[in-house]
Amino acid sequence: MLASGTLVPVGSGFPASALSPPRSQPTTAYDERGKLLTDADLTSLSAGEASGLMRSGHMTAQRYVLSLLSRINQRDGRIQAWVFLDAEGAMSQAKALDGLAPEQRGPLHGVPVGIKDIIAVKGMPTRYGSTIHDHDDPAPADAAIVSILRSAGAIILGKTATTEFAATSRGGSCRNPRDLSRTPGGSSSGSAAAVADGHVPIAVGTQTGGSMIRPGSFTGTFALKPTWGALSTEGVGRFSISCDTLGFYTRNMDDLSLLSEIVRISPGSRNIPPPLRPSSCRVAFIRSPMWPKAGPGTQGAWEQAERLLEQAGATVVHVELPKVFNRCYDWRETIVSSEARVAFLPRYIQAKEKLHPSIRKYVESREHPSSEALCEAYDCASQLRNQWDKIAREFDFVLTPSVPDEAPVGLEWTGSSAFCTLWTILHAPALNVPGLVGESGLPVGLTVTGPRSADRRILEAGRFVGKLFGDLQPAL
Amino acid sequence: MLASGTLVPVGSGFPASALSPPRSQPTTAYDERGKLLTDADLTSLSAGEASGLMRSGHMTAQRYVLSLLSRINQRDGRIQAWVFLDAEGAMSQAKALDGLAPEQRGPLHGVPVGIKDIIAVKGMPTRYGSTIHDHDDPAPADAAIVSILRSAGAIILGKTATTEFAATSRGGSCRNPRDLSRTPGGSSSGSAAAVADGHVPIAVGTQTGGSMIRPGSFTGTFALKPTWGALSTEGVGRFSISCDTLGFYTRNMDDLSLLSEIVRISPGSRNIPPPLRPSSCRVAFIRSPMWPKAGPGTQGAWEQAERLLEQAGATVVHVELPKVFNRCYDWRETIVSSEARVAFLPRYIQAKEKLHPSIRKYVESREHPSSEALCEAYDCASQLRNQWDKIAREFDFVLTPSVPDEAPVGLEWTGSSAFCTLWTILHAPALNVPGLVGESGLPVGLTVTGPRSADRRILEAGRFVGKLFGDLQPAL
């Protein structure tokens, strides 16, 4: 384990030793055809591409890490995606990985990853976007998801900014790389911003309401929130046990597919759906009960998506959910409030003055929601999940808005999760697909969803939809 | 935080300094009437009694901790309830607590507690009954439940023996204090044994199948598994997210009631049930579909319980559950297997050779159960919870067997959880009430249960039933 002396908190700068290429390693990187790759090339590689080049010896992990650290060093003063960086540790991990024989190199060999700072990483502190844990020692072990990524060869570069305990919509200092005057969304603010800005090809976040999809839409990244329960949340800060879900940010679908294989989302051959046939697929367009909140950006993206899908030969069916789904919002609120009351009780007792009023309120509302209301919400939400699966299975996939519009101006408020919460409480997989833009030219994503456990199908659908939407310009 | 040098692993003995009473503190303890209390008196106090004496200045926390450490020192060589003890840390916590003004003293002021070793305690290692975490550093922060107990004035004495990741029925070296040739049950083996043997008045365990109730029955302790979700499992090793539930062992009902108040199980005045009237209450006796597994000990206890309740004026109604409840066992198996596959994937990738074959099997069964079967199990179990609540609400409380019989001979196998799993998957509160014995004179508990969130009612019922059953002789 890393001694605390090797931890390099952001703000203290990087040790010069980490940023000067080590003498014994090649300082150049080449693509598969022998073309020299610049730092700019390296920061735009996908995880799969980078790992392939490192596995085949075209690039060392040390070279790659240095290029990303250099990018972060140039950019993160303004973006503030990182709350903790372990530059020396990353270089030493890279060196060890460079020493592995080709056959020992994993599918994420040498790929630096950012981890939302409510998730434990061995040897790094966990601060949860709160001052309560300011003096805790580093974590003794990796959270489940971190352990899997590390076993696949990933380098854990550091911790990314989160709103307080991933449970408030009060923004921090992290900015949207696509417009520094705007929020990147929350609560997985730093993970989305770090990926959008080319600091890392992959980052891990969480969603309890809209904390993966919303920052994905605002920053123009692919964001996957898998089916609830597909990934272990052991080692992750708790907010609402029935809604907390881990997820990934990437800049492309290939990396999401690669990650899904590695972490075994929807394992088993029985879950491989028949191939999606774009020219004959049936797509449900679900505006959802939240549609009145859609601004011009989302309205425009919605119409454009319909045109693009129909041009590609897909059949678009506008589906209105049965009225009972309107009640899901109240049930979700009851479940999240009740579970948050339990989750935050210890920190409330310990240091309530350090908690945001919205978190304090969960604990202080001892009477409401009642336990009877909670049981009713559990049972009704469960029945609706079953009903949702049946509706969604009638289609190849479902498209629905991600957010009301482009990222709001200002850092105070991380934006509305109105369009995301339904899929979270339904435990459905949800994937933000970027590519379209709003009135200011900023990203407006749309969400691909489907029945529970249809993660592979929605990844395939995301690939199809992503191609139709086209690529966004890189951030700034 | 404690430096690692102050940690005293079991087996290395206690530092003499911890076992000699400190000079500046009174070495005597008195009860409320001024009677001198012996070491034997101190080890049989309830948490509430001990804390009361310490709050009122009749005894120091240091005196109390020393008497318990001395008991452990005498006994634990044979029992092996503890896998880690922090004698010095406990004494320094006790000293700090002794320095508090009376009005700062909490409801568990000075009460030493044992924590199952799958639960994080700040400054102590977490080994999970496995060799995988042998070299991890101490935890940087308390698990949620530990934080609450500590805030109430509890002294965290150490970590208690668990089966591997609380997920196997292979026993370790921990013995049943009531018969050293027998298992104390699992997986919360050490927590139950430590309470039964007078090492601590309170210990924390967990249940995913029968891991609280079974050791409670075998060791003759009160064991409360509250409604699922009533306590936060943040900082607790994961086995099955939908079934993992924290719970408490005590030697009496008063301490369980005290703990329930402190940790806010079933908060809110709306959850206070009308007082139970023993002479007119209606009690459902549910043998459950597992009744054919009941041996002579449980059969005898069952008949005796019926006689005792009827003598007290209660109306006993024998209730047979609708046939659909038989399917709950399969649904539970599907849910636990699927969730365990997700939970153990990281450790499987990391060190599968160190995992018990039954844990490896969860991860290796990639095809089975299918995700379709899992969704069906989730939805059906949820419907049954609702149906169960309706059935149980027709009665003041429900009585059902805890285990097939007395603790089995041998340490290899921790016993059958057949009678416990139904209430776990139904998320119902369950309380093992000791007092009756089997053919060898060893404890056979019965379980008080009820609808979800009726924790306060089952505590009240447990008090009534416990009085009827009478006290067991102290262990050995």
Contacts between the chains, C-beta under 8 A, distances in Angstrom:
chain1	res1	chain2	res2	distance
A	1	B	137	5.9
A	125	B	140	7.6
A	126	B	140	7.5
A	126	B	141	7.9
A	133	B	141	6.5
A	136	B	140	4.2
A	136	B	141	5.1
A	137	B	1	6.1
A	137	B	137	7.3
A	137	B	138	7.6
A	137	B	140	3.9
A	138	B	137	7.6
A	138	B	140	6.4
A	139	B	140	6.1
A	140	B	125	7.6
A	140	B	126	7.5
A	140	B	136	4.2
A	140	B	137	3.9
A	140	B	138	6.4
A	140	B	139	6.1
A	140	B	140	7.0
A	141	B	126	7.9
A	141	B	133	6.5
A	141	B	136	5.1
A	142	B	346	7.6
A	144	B	238	7.3
A	144	B	343	7.3
A	144	B	345	7.3
A	144	B	346	4.5
A	145	B	346	7.7
A	147	B	346	3.8
A	147	B	347	7.6
A	147	B	349	7.3
A	147	B	350	6.1
A	148	B	345	6.4
A	148	B	346	5.1
A	148	B	349	6.2
A	151	B	346	7.3
A	151	B	349	4.5
A	151	B	350	6.0
A	227	B	371	7.8
A	229	B	241	6.6
A	229	B	338	7.8
A	229	B	339	6.6
A	229	B	342	6.5
A	230	B	342	6.8
A	231	B	342	6.8
A	232	B	238	5.8
A	232	B	241	7.9
A	232	B	342	5.0
A	232	B	343	5.1
A	232	B	345	7.0
A	232	B	346	7.0
A	233	B	238	7.7
A	233	B	241	7.4
A	234	B	237	7.0
A	234	B	238	4.0
A	234	B	343	6.6
A	237	B	234	7.0
A	238	B	144	7.2
A	238	B	232	5.8
A	238	B	233	7.7
A	238	B	234	4.0
A	241	B	229	6.6
A	241	B	232	7.9
A	241	B	233	7.4
A	241	B	241	7.0
A	263	B	345	7.7
A	264	B	345	6.2
A	264	B	366	7.6
A	266	B	371	6.1
A	267	B	341	7.5
A	267	B	366	4.5
A	267	B	367	7.9
A	268	B	366	5.0
A	268	B	367	4.4
A	268	B	368	7.8
A	268	B	370	6.4
A	268	B	371	7.3
A	269	B	367	6.8
A	270	B	367	6.3
A	270	B	370	5.3
A	270	B	371	7.9
A	270	B	372	7.8
A	271	B	370	7.5
A	271	B	371	5.8
A	338	B	229	7.8
A	339	B	229	6.6
A	341	B	267	7.5
A	342	B	229	6.6
A	342	B	230	6.8
A	342	B	231	6.8
A	342	B	232	5.0
A	343	B	144	7.2
A	343	B	232	5.1
A	343	B	234	6.6
A	345	B	144	7.3
A	345	B	148	6.4
A	345	B	232	7.0
A	345	B	263	7.7
A	345	B	264	6.2
A	346	B	142	7.5
A	346	B	144	4.5
A	346	B	145	7.7
A	346	B	147	3.8
A	346	B	148	5.0
A	346	B	151	7.3
A	346	B	232	7.0
A	347	B	147	7.6
A	349	B	147	7.3
A	349	B	148	6.2
A	349	B	151	4.5
A	350	B	147	6.1
A	350	B	151	6.0
A	366	B	264	7.6
A	366	B	267	4.5
A	366	B	268	5.0
A	367	B	267	7.9
A	367	B	268	4.4
A	367	B	269	6.8
A	367	B	270	6.3
A	368	B	268	7.8
A	370	B	268	6.4
A	370	B	270	5.3
A	370	B	271	7.5
A	371	B	227	7.8
A	371	B	266	6.0
A	371	B	268	7.4
A	371	B	270	7.9
A	371	B	271	5.9
A	371	B	452	7.5
A	371	B	453	3.6
A	372	B	270	7.8
A	372	B	453	7.2
A	374	B	453	7.3
A	375	B	385	7.5
A	375	B	386	7.6
A	375	B	389	6.6
A	375	B	452	5.3
A	375	B	453	6.3
A	378	B	382	6.8
A	378	B	385	7.5
A	379	B	382	5.8
A	379	B	383	7.3
A	379	B	385	6.6
A	379	B	386	4.5
A	382	B	378	6.8
A	382	B	379	5.8
A	382	B	382	3.6
A	382	B	383	7.4
A	383	B	379	7.3
A	383	B	382	7.4
A	383	B	383	7.4
A	385	B	375	7.5
A	385	B	378	7.5
A	385	B	379	6.6
A	386	B	375	7.6
A	386	B	379	4.5
A	389	B	375	6.6
A	452	B	371	7.5
A	452	B	375	5.3
A	453	B	371	3.6
A	453	B	372	7.2
A	453	B	374	7.4
A	453	B	375	6.3
